[in-house]
């Protein structure tokens, strides 16, 4: 049997996080220059106080320049400008760097010498003018509570305030809990509800500014003289309820020492905007997904707020792109700790302007320990060979999953496909963190394109669709091939939206002579000899479309083994040996007249695509090929 690669010692990635001091030092920019005109090396070092600035034409950072030769340095930045160069000590100067309006990596040169750059300074897209300024607290509303001890009543008035978040709230007494009066003490529970929150609100506070006459007995916290109750973080109203399952709402008990029969309590509800930090670490390391005609999406998750940009391009990563960040309060179902806070910051940056067949590099500089730059190949030119890997059902055995991921990483595919069931319980944040940790050796260099399985549909929009943003069906091109992704658990009858989309996509592909191969990826197989609901009765509706439009191969999963069929020359492979429990249920040959073979083994597929044919290599745990099949382009 063919040995694909050695597996005696499979390296395991160990990620070490720098200390806070090392992270702070990593922010500093050091550029070493050779400046002597007589050919001798005179190092000049430039250190910037910041590692990134908005490209708004106004932002500045201070530079410290040292020169062993003592000569006044002549520095030319590729972007922006340097002004105010002045000596501060022997061989030491300071200067101001002012950003221009063009984004990218700033490279500083000197007419007299070659630059050795040991750090980076980036000009990043400025924030949206309509967004709230960073690190800013503002008032959402003010309120008064009039307490009447004699009448045993409490009246609440809320006055909304114009605020930088363009968000509104409701404030009310907890339903069914009226203010209680006991001697000179009044107790009530106030609830703040983000009824029309349109932006992420951090550190929401219910502040008590005055009690007249009287005093606040139980301040939750006091900062700079302000007494308040901490209500946590509020995401936008829709995402809180629809995605997280927890409304943007919280409150606290207020106890007032009354100095008279009638007391007025006055206060505010305030919140803070996001405040980026330089010490953010990864929850999910960067991965590439969602290919377009001339771009691809780079995504990662951090454990706190950080600037949302990536650098990419050639090996020096001199281009910069900003993106979006979605913040979520992710807690396990059994975790009832409150108030809720953001725990996950998921970043999405589109790397655009890419050309098929070229190699690019990317990095994410705005974290404490940035990786890279990491290379990847984008697409393929027509006539250019490429390879891709296929793995399915990785969900439970993490040792097996990690082993197969290491094998795939060693095979160095151009991209990587999953046939679904990535995790066991897709509504659990910890399972996704484990999945991405095991996949990191592949995904850092090979774009990843999964289809959802039945185990991936829980909290679909909160996890799977947020990670990959492809919905339930989609397609893309890679070189001379077209890849179609379907959701086995959405209707596929001829009147269904998925069927109608598939029909249209196949018909359009058939008119393109440059596309020689069409691959379909779905979780459940159409053909299998295994009963017990391992396939859905409706899926054979797809077979006439596949036949008419000449689909070349269908990759599926779900059964937890390897099964290959030959349907009138078309290749059908169920590949689901990525970590879920292997099983060999009783066979019913009547279910699949196209059956060729099956193997109960952990495995993955390595597919090589050339100009006129493609070959599927099935690789087992030991890195040995145990099956192979080739299909040639059809006229």
Protein Blocks (a to p, Z undefined) as FASTA:
>chain_A
ZZfbdckbccddddddddfklmmmmmpccddddfbfnlpacddddddfbfbdcdehlacc
ddddddfklpacddddfbhcdehiacfbehiacddddddfbecddddddfkbccddfbdc
dddddddfkbccehiacdfbdcdddddfklopacddddddddfklpacdddddehiacdd
ehjaccdddddddfbacbdcehiacddfbdcedddfblfbdcehiacddebjaddfklmm
mmnopacddddddddddfbfbdcdddddddddddddfkbccfbdcddehiafkbccdddd
dfbdcdddddeddfnopaccdddddddddddfklccdcdddfbdcdddddehiaehiacd
dddfkbfbdghjddddehjdehiacdddddehjllmmmlmmmmmmmmmmnopabdcdebj
jbfblmbfklmmmmmmmmmmmmmmmccdddddfklmgoklmmmmmmnonojbdcddehjb
ccddddfkbcfbfkbmklmmmmmmmmmmmmmmklmbdcdddfbdfbdcbehhlacfklmm
mmmmmmmnopabdcdehkopacdddeehiacdddfbfopacddddddfklmmkbfbdcdd
dddddddddfkbccdddddfkopafbdcdddddZZ
